Amino acid sequence: MHIDKELDTRGLNCPLPILKAKKALTDMLSGQLLRVVSTDAGSLRDFQAFAKQTGNELVEQQTAGADYIHVMRRR
């Protein structure tokens, strides 16, 4: 999977990972992929809701140790 942009939001709590992702997505082209790494356990639920509200596709979510990784495709 080719990631076009990556954000490290480790150490930030809700709503900052979502706000940073939203800002990053506005600078991206349709179809590009954004990978967000977070340490906020609530981000799993937050990114699912964010995808539904904005129409951006949540391609993948995974947990790697203390990190929560979210991959979104720009609508």
Jmol script that loads the backbone (N, CA, C; Angstrom):
load data "model"
ATOM      1  N   MET A   1       0.842  -1.170   0.000  1.00  0.00           N
ATOM      2  CA  MET A   1       0.000   0.000   0.000  1.00  0.00           C
ATOM      3  C   MET A   1       0.895   1.243   0.000  1.00  0.00           C
ATOM      4  N   HIS A   2       0.650   2.133  -0.952  1.00  0.00           N
ATOM      5  CA  HIS A   2       1.449   3.362  -1.058  1.00  0.00           C
ATOM      6  C   HIS A   2       0.811   4.463  -0.210  1.00  0.00           C
ATOM      7  N   ILE A   3       1.521   4.900   0.807  1.00  0.00           N
ATOM      8  CA  ILE A   3       1.043   5.974   1.689  1.00  0.00           C
ATOM      9  C   ILE A   3       1.572   7.295   1.145  1.00  0.00           C
ATOM     10  N   ASP A   4       0.660   8.247   0.901  1.00  0.00           N
ATOM     11  CA  ASP A   4       1.059   9.549   0.348  1.00  0.00           C
ATOM     12  C   ASP A   4       1.502  10.531   1.425  1.00  0.00           C
ATOM     13  N   LYS A   5       0.923  10.400   2.618  1.00  0.00           N
ATOM     14  CA  LYS A   5       1.266  11.322   3.704  1.00  0.00           C
ATOM     15  C   LYS A   5       1.128  10.575   5.019  1.00  0.00           C
ATOM     16  N   GLU A   6       2.001  10.890   5.977  1.00  0.00           N
ATOM     17  CA  GLU A   6       1.938  10.233   7.287  1.00  0.00           C
ATOM     18  C   GLU A   6       1.945  11.285   8.386  1.00  0.00           C
ATOM     19  N   LEU A   7       1.106  11.045   9.393  1.00  0.00           N
ATOM     20  CA  LEU A   7       1.033  11.930  10.556  1.00  0.00           C
ATOM     21  C   LEU A   7       1.361  11.143  11.813  1.00  0.00           C
ATOM     22  N   ASP A   8       2.208  11.710  12.652  1.00  0.00           N
ATOM     23  CA  ASP A   8       2.502  11.110  13.952  1.00  0.00           C
ATOM     24  C   ASP A   8       1.792  11.950  15.005  1.00  0.00           C
ATOM     25  N   THR A   9       0.710  11.407  15.561  1.00  0.00           N
ATOM     26  CA  THR A   9      -0.042  12.135  16.589  1.00  0.00           C
ATOM     27  C   THR A   9       0.104  11.462  17.948  1.00  0.00           C
ATOM     28  N   ARG A  10       1.185  10.697  18.118  1.00  0.00           N
ATOM     29  CA  ARG A  10       1.430  10.024  19.403  1.00  0.00           C
ATOM     30  C   ARG A  10       1.521  11.057  20.520  1.00  0.00           C
ATOM     31  N   GLY A  11       0.866  10.745  21.639  1.00  0.00           N
ATOM     32  CA  GLY A  11       0.894  11.643  22.791  1.00  0.00           C
ATOM     33  C   GLY A  11      -0.234  12.664  22.782  1.00  0.00           C
ATOM     34  N   LEU A  12      -0.962  12.763  21.676  1.00  0.00           N
ATOM     35  CA  LEU A  12      -2.074  13.711  21.592  1.00  0.00           C
ATOM     36  C   LEU A  12      -3.386  12.979  21.864  1.00  0.00           C
ATOM     37  N   ASN A  13      -4.282  13.631  22.573  1.00  0.00           N
ATOM     38  CA  ASN A  13      -5.583  13.042  22.874  1.00  0.00           C
ATOM     39  C   ASN A  13      -6.677  13.707  22.053  1.00  0.00           C
ATOM     40  N   CYS A  14      -7.817  13.043  22.011  1.00  0.00           N
ATOM     41  CA  CYS A  14      -9.003  13.523  21.304  1.00  0.00           C
ATOM     42  C   CYS A  14      -9.272  14.973  21.683  1.00  0.00           C
ATOM     43  N   PRO A  15      -9.576  15.822  20.748  1.00  0.00           N
ATOM     44  CA  PRO A  15      -9.825  15.592  19.326  1.00  0.00           C
ATOM     45  C   PRO A  15      -8.625  15.887  18.424  1.00  0.00           C
ATOM     46  N   LEU A  16      -7.437  16.074  18.999  1.00  0.00           N
ATOM     47  CA  LEU A  16      -6.292  16.519  18.191  1.00  0.00           C
ATOM     48  C   LEU A  16      -5.905  15.578  17.042  1.00  0.00           C
ATOM     49  N   PRO A  17      -5.862  14.252  17.221  1.00  0.00           N
ATOM     50  CA  PRO A  17      -5.530  13.405  16.065  1.00  0.00           C
ATOM     51  C   PRO A  17      -6.503  13.589  14.897  1.00  0.00           C
ATOM     52  N   ILE A  18      -7.794  13.722  15.201  1.00  0.00           N
ATOM     53  CA  ILE A  18      -8.797  13.930  14.155  1.00  0.00           C
ATOM     54  C   ILE A  18      -8.613  15.296  13.494  1.00  0.00           C
ATOM     55  N   LEU A  19      -8.391  16.327  14.293  1.00  0.00           N
ATOM     56  CA  LEU A  19      -8.216  17.672  13.732  1.00  0.00           C
ATOM     57  C   LEU A  19      -6.996  17.740  12.824  1.00  0.00           C
ATOM     58  N   LYS A  20      -5.903  17.097  13.227  1.00  0.00           N
ATOM     59  CA  LYS A  20      -4.700  17.094  12.402  1.00  0.00           C
ATOM     60  C   LYS A  20      -4.928  16.289  11.116  1.00  0.00           C
ATOM     61  N   ALA A  21      -5.666  15.182  11.222  1.00  0.00           N
ATOM     62  CA  ALA A  21      -5.983  14.377  10.044  1.00  0.00           C
ATOM     63  C   ALA A  21      -6.862  15.166   9.080  1.00  0.00           C
ATOM     64  N   LYS A  22      -7.841  15.863   9.618  1.00  0.00           N
ATOM     65  CA  LYS A  22      -8.743  16.668   8.787  1.00  0.00           C
ATOM     66  C   LYS A  22      -7.965  17.724   8.012  1.00  0.00           C
ATOM     67  N   LYS A  23      -7.048  18.397   8.694  1.00  0.00           N
ATOM     68  CA  LYS A  23      -6.225  19.422   8.047  1.00  0.00           C
ATOM     69  C   LYS A  23      -5.337  18.800   6.960  1.00  0.00           C
ATOM     70  N   ALA A  24      -4.734  17.656   7.257  1.00  0.00           N
ATOM     71  CA  ALA A  24      -3.862  16.990   6.291  1.00  0.00           C
ATOM     72  C   ALA A  24      -4.648  16.548   5.054  1.00  0.00           C
ATOM     73  N   LEU A  25      -5.855  16.025   5.260  1.00  0.00           N
ATOM     74  CA  LEU A  25      -6.666  15.552   4.137  1.00  0.00           C
ATOM     75  C   LEU A  25      -7.059  16.689   3.196  1.00  0.00           C
ATOM     76  N   THR A  26      -7.242  17.898   3.726  1.00  0.00           N
ATOM     77  CA  THR A  26      -7.631  19.011   2.858  1.00  0.00           C
ATOM     78  C   THR A  26      -6.515  19.380   1.884  1.00  0.00           C
ATOM     79  N   ASP A  27      -5.279  19.056   2.227  1.00  0.00           N
ATOM     80  CA  ASP A  27      -4.137  19.361   1.358  1.00  0.00           C
ATOM     81  C   ASP A  27      -3.824  18.228   0.389  1.00  0.00           C
ATOM     82  N   MET A  28      -4.612  17.160   0.420  1.00  0.00           N
ATOM     83  CA  MET A  28      -4.328  15.984  -0.399  1.00  0.00           C
ATOM     84  C   MET A  28      -5.292  15.888  -1.571  1.00  0.00           C
ATOM     85  N   LEU A  29      -4.893  15.115  -2.585  1.00  0.00           N
ATOM     86  CA  LEU A  29      -5.734  14.893  -3.757  1.00  0.00           C
ATOM     87  C   LEU A  29      -6.661  13.711  -3.529  1.00  0.00           C
ATOM     88  N   SER A  30      -7.770  13.691  -4.242  1.00  0.00           N
ATOM     89  CA  SER A  30      -8.726  12.595  -4.147  1.00  0.00           C
ATOM     90  C   SER A  30      -8.031  11.263  -4.443  1.00  0.00           C
ATOM     91  N   GLY A  31      -8.281  10.274  -3.585  1.00  0.00           N
ATOM     92  CA  GLY A  31      -7.694   8.943  -3.772  1.00  0.00           C
ATOM     93  C   GLY A  31      -6.372   8.729  -3.052  1.00  0.00           C
ATOM     94  N   GLN A  32      -5.750   9.804  -2.583  1.00  0.00           N
ATOM     95  CA  GLN A  32      -4.475   9.649  -1.878  1.00  0.00           C
ATOM     96  C   GLN A  32      -4.714   9.071  -0.481  1.00  0.00           C
ATOM     97  N   LEU A  33      -3.674   8.406   0.056  1.00  0.00           N
ATOM     98  CA  LEU A  33      -3.778   7.747   1.356  1.00  0.00           C
ATOM     99  C   LEU A  33      -3.025   8.503   2.445  1.00  0.00           C
ATOM    100  N   LEU A  34      -3.676   8.638   3.590  1.00  0.00           N
ATOM    101  CA  LEU A  34      -3.099   9.267   4.774  1.00  0.00           C
ATOM    102  C   LEU A  34      -3.001   8.210   5.864  1.00  0.00           C
ATOM    103  N   ARG A  35      -1.817   8.105   6.459  1.00  0.00           N
ATOM    104  CA  ARG A  35      -1.603   7.176   7.576  1.00  0.00           C
ATOM    105  C   ARG A  35      -1.408   8.005   8.836  1.00  0.00           C
ATOM    106  N   VAL A  36      -2.203   7.710   9.858  1.00  0.00           N
ATOM    107  CA  VAL A  36      -2.132   8.435  11.131  1.00  0.00           C
ATOM    108  C   VAL A  36      -1.766   7.444  12.228  1.00  0.00           C
ATOM    109  N   VAL A  37      -0.711   7.758  12.983  1.00  0.00           N
ATOM    110  CA  VAL A  37      -0.293   6.927  14.116  1.00  0.00           C
ATOM    111  C   VAL A  37      -0.643   7.685  15.396  1.00  0.00           C
ATOM    112  N   SER A  38      -1.385   7.014  16.266  1.00  0.00           N
ATOM    113  CA  SER A  38      -1.872   7.646  17.494  1.00  0.00           C
ATOM    114  C   SER A  38      -1.638   6.718  18.688  1.00  0.00           C
ATOM    115  N   THR A  39      -1.608   7.298  19.880  1.00  0.00           N
ATOM    116  CA  THR A  39      -1.543   6.487  21.103  1.00  0.00           C
ATOM    117  C   THR A  39      -2.850   6.590  21.886  1.00  0.00           C
ATOM    118  N   ASP A  40      -3.825   7.287  21.331  1.00  0.00           N
ATOM    119  CA  ASP A  40      -5.123   7.475  21.979  1.00  0.00           C
ATOM    120  C   ASP A  40      -6.049   6.314  21.616  1.00  0.00           C
ATOM    121  N   ALA A  41      -6.388   5.482  22.623  1.00  0.00           N
ATOM    122  CA  ALA A  41      -7.244   4.318  22.371  1.00  0.00           C
ATOM    123  C   ALA A  41      -8.600   4.724  21.789  1.00  0.00           C
ATOM    124  N   GLY A  42      -9.084   5.897  22.148  1.00  0.00           N
ATOM    125  CA  GLY A  42     -10.358   6.388  21.625  1.00  0.00           C
ATOM    126  C   GLY A  42     -10.307   6.721  20.149  1.00  0.00           C
ATOM    127  N   SER A  43      -9.097   6.806  19.597  1.00  0.00           N
ATOM    128  CA  SER A  43      -8.971   7.166  18.174  1.00  0.00           C
ATOM    129  C   SER A  43      -9.562   6.094  17.262  1.00  0.00           C
ATOM    130  N   LEU A  44      -9.617   4.841  17.705  1.00  0.00           N
ATOM    131  CA  LEU A  44     -10.225   3.786  16.877  1.00  0.00           C
ATOM    132  C   LEU A  44     -11.676   4.147  16.562  1.00  0.00           C
ATOM    133  N   ARG A  45     -12.420   4.488  17.577  1.00  0.00           N
ATOM    134  CA  ARG A  45     -13.828   4.873  17.423  1.00  0.00           C
ATOM    135  C   ARG A  45     -13.937   6.231  16.713  1.00  0.00           C
ATOM    136  N   ASP A  46     -13.051   7.162  17.078  1.00  0.00           N
ATOM    137  CA  ASP A  46     -13.094   8.511  16.509  1.00  0.00           C
ATOM    138  C   ASP A  46     -12.898   8.502  14.994  1.00  0.00           C
ATOM    139  N   PHE A  47     -11.942   7.708  14.518  1.00  0.00           N
ATOM    140  CA  PHE A  47     -11.670   7.688  13.082  1.00  0.00           C
ATOM    141  C   PHE A  47     -12.797   7.006  12.311  1.00  0.00           C
ATOM    142  N   GLN A  48     -13.472   6.035  12.924  1.00  0.00           N
ATOM    143  CA  GLN A  48     -14.624   5.402  12.274  1.00  0.00           C
ATOM    144  C   GLN A  48     -15.748   6.430  12.102  1.00  0.00           C
ATOM    145  N   ALA A  49     -16.010   7.198  13.138  1.00  0.00           N
ATOM    146  CA  ALA A  49     -17.053   8.228  13.078  1.00  0.00           C
ATOM    147  C   ALA A  49     -16.667   9.330  12.093  1.00  0.00           C
ATOM    148  N   PHE A  50     -15.410   9.723  12.107  1.00  0.00           N
ATOM    149  CA  PHE A  50     -14.911  10.770  11.207  1.00  0.00           C
ATOM    150  C   PHE A  50     -15.094  10.356   9.747  1.00  0.00           C
ATOM    151  N   ALA A  51     -14.801   9.099   9.436  1.00  0.00           N
ATOM    152  CA  ALA A  51     -14.949   8.597   8.068  1.00  0.00           C
ATOM    153  C   ALA A  51     -16.415   8.662   7.638  1.00  0.00           C
ATOM    154  N   LYS A  52     -17.309   8.255   8.507  1.00  0.00           N
ATOM    155  CA  LYS A  52     -18.744   8.288   8.180  1.00  0.00           C
ATOM    156  C   LYS A  52     -19.236   9.713   7.952  1.00  0.00           C
ATOM    157  N   GLN A  53     -18.771  10.637   8.781  1.00  0.00           N
ATOM    158  CA  GLN A  53     -19.229  12.026   8.691  1.00  0.00           C
ATOM    159  C   GLN A  53     -18.685  12.754   7.475  1.00  0.00           C
ATOM    160  N   THR A  54     -17.463  12.423   7.056  1.00  0.00           N
ATOM    161  CA  THR A  54     -16.809  13.198   5.999  1.00  0.00           C
ATOM    162  C   THR A  54     -16.840  12.535   4.624  1.00  0.00           C
ATOM    163  N   GLY A  55     -17.127  11.233   4.578  1.00  0.00           N
ATOM    164  CA  GLY A  55     -17.119  10.548   3.289  1.00  0.00           C
ATOM    165  C   GLY A  55     -15.748  10.059   2.866  1.00  0.00           C
ATOM    166  N   ASN A  56     -14.723  10.328   3.683  1.00  0.00           N
ATOM    167  CA  ASN A  56     -13.405   9.759   3.419  1.00  0.00           C
ATOM    168  C   ASN A  56     -13.444   8.293   3.818  1.00  0.00           C
ATOM    169  N   GLU A  57     -12.719   7.445   3.093  1.00  0.00           N
ATOM    170  CA  GLU A  57     -12.766   6.008   3.360  1.00  0.00           C
ATOM    171  C   GLU A  57     -11.723   5.610   4.400  1.00  0.00           C
ATOM    172  N   LEU A  58     -12.164   4.889   5.414  1.00  0.00           N
ATOM    173  CA  LEU A  58     -11.243   4.323   6.398  1.00  0.00           C
ATOM    174  C   LEU A  58     -10.806   2.968   5.847  1.00  0.00           C
ATOM    175  N   VAL A  59      -9.606   2.934   5.280  1.00  0.00           N
ATOM    176  CA  VAL A  59      -9.113   1.752   4.573  1.00  0.00           C
ATOM    177  C   VAL A  59      -8.681   0.667   5.551  1.00  0.00           C
ATOM    178  N   GLU A  60      -8.024   1.079   6.632  1.00  0.00           N
ATOM    179  CA  GLU A  60      -7.448   0.099   7.556  1.00  0.00           C
ATOM    180  C   GLU A  60      -7.263   0.714   8.928  1.00  0.00           C
ATOM    181  N   GLN A  61      -7.438  -0.121   9.956  1.00  0.00           N
ATOM    182  CA  GLN A  61      -7.084   0.246  11.322  1.00  0.00           C
ATOM    183  C   GLN A  61      -6.369  -0.942  11.928  1.00  0.00           C
ATOM    184  N   GLN A  62      -5.282  -0.665  12.647  1.00  0.00           N
ATOM    185  CA  GLN A  62      -4.585  -1.752  13.328  1.00  0.00           C
ATOM    186  C   GLN A  62      -3.932  -1.236  14.597  1.00  0.00           C
ATOM    187  N   THR A  63      -3.644  -2.158  15.485  1.00  0.00           N
ATOM    188  CA  THR A  63      -2.960  -1.838  16.727  1.00  0.00           C
ATOM    189  C   THR A  63      -1.596  -2.496  16.686  1.00  0.00           C
ATOM    190  N   ALA A  64      -0.560  -1.711  16.978  1.00  0.00           N
ATOM    191  CA  ALA A  64       0.808  -2.224  17.008  1.00  0.00           C
ATOM    192  C   ALA A  64       1.434  -1.770  18.321  1.00  0.00           C
ATOM    193  N   GLY A  65       1.401  -2.635  19.315  1.00  0.00           N
ATOM    194  CA  GLY A  65       1.901  -2.253  20.640  1.00  0.00           C
ATOM    195  C   GLY A  65       1.013  -1.176  21.224  1.00  0.00           C
ATOM    196  N   ALA A  66       1.601  -0.028  21.553  1.00  0.00           N
ATOM    197  CA  ALA A  66       0.837   1.087  22.117  1.00  0.00           C
ATOM    198  C   ALA A  66       0.290   2.013  21.041  1.00  0.00           C
ATOM    199  N   ASP A  67       0.589   1.717  19.777  1.00  0.00           N
ATOM    200  CA  ASP A  67       0.176   2.581  18.671  1.00  0.00           C
ATOM    201  C   ASP A  67      -1.100   2.084  18.003  1.00  0.00           C
ATOM    202  N   TYR A  68      -1.921   3.038  17.611  1.00  0.00           N
ATOM    203  CA  TYR A  68      -3.132   2.764  16.831  1.00  0.00           C
ATOM    204  C   TYR A  68      -2.903   3.405  15.469  1.00  0.00           C
ATOM    205  N   ILE A  69      -3.000   2.601  14.429  1.00  0.00           N
ATOM    206  CA  ILE A  69      -2.674   3.062  13.081  1.00  0.00           C
ATOM    207  C   ILE A  69      -3.943   3.100  12.242  1.00  0.00           C
ATOM    208  N   HIS A  70      -4.169   4.235  11.612  1.00  0.00           N
ATOM    209  CA  HIS A  70      -5.354   4.455  10.801  1.00  0.00           C
ATOM    210  C   HIS A  70      -4.907   4.862   9.401  1.00  0.00           C
ATOM    211  N   VAL A  71      -5.488   4.238   8.378  1.00  0.00           N
ATOM    212  CA  VAL A  71      -5.199   4.622   7.001  1.00  0.00           C
ATOM    213  C   VAL A  71      -6.505   5.084   6.372  1.00  0.00           C
ATOM    214  N   MET A  72      -6.489   6.319   5.869  1.00  0.00           N
ATOM    215  CA  MET A  72      -7.680   6.906   5.253  1.00  0.00           C
ATOM    216  C   MET A  72      -7.405   7.271   3.805  1.00  0.00           C
ATOM    217  N   ARG A  73      -8.418   7.081   2.962  1.00  0.00           N
ATOM    218  CA  ARG A  73      -8.336   7.492   1.555  1.00  0.00           C
ATOM    219  C   ARG A  73      -9.166   8.763   1.386  1.00  0.00           C
ATOM    220  N   ARG A  74      -8.520   9.786   0.824  1.00  0.00           N
ATOM    221  CA  ARG A  74      -9.181  11.079   0.584  1.00  0.00           C
ATOM    222  C   ARG A  74     -10.306  10.904  -0.423  1.00  0.00           C
ATOM    223  N   ARG A  75     -11.480  11.438  -0.122  1.00  0.00           N
ATOM    224  CA  ARG A  75     -12.618  11.314  -1.041  1.00  0.00           C
ATOM    225  C   ARG A  75     -12.447  12.196  -2.258  1.00  0.00           C
TER     226      ARG A  75
END
end "model"
wireframe off; spacefill off
backbone 0.3
color backbone group
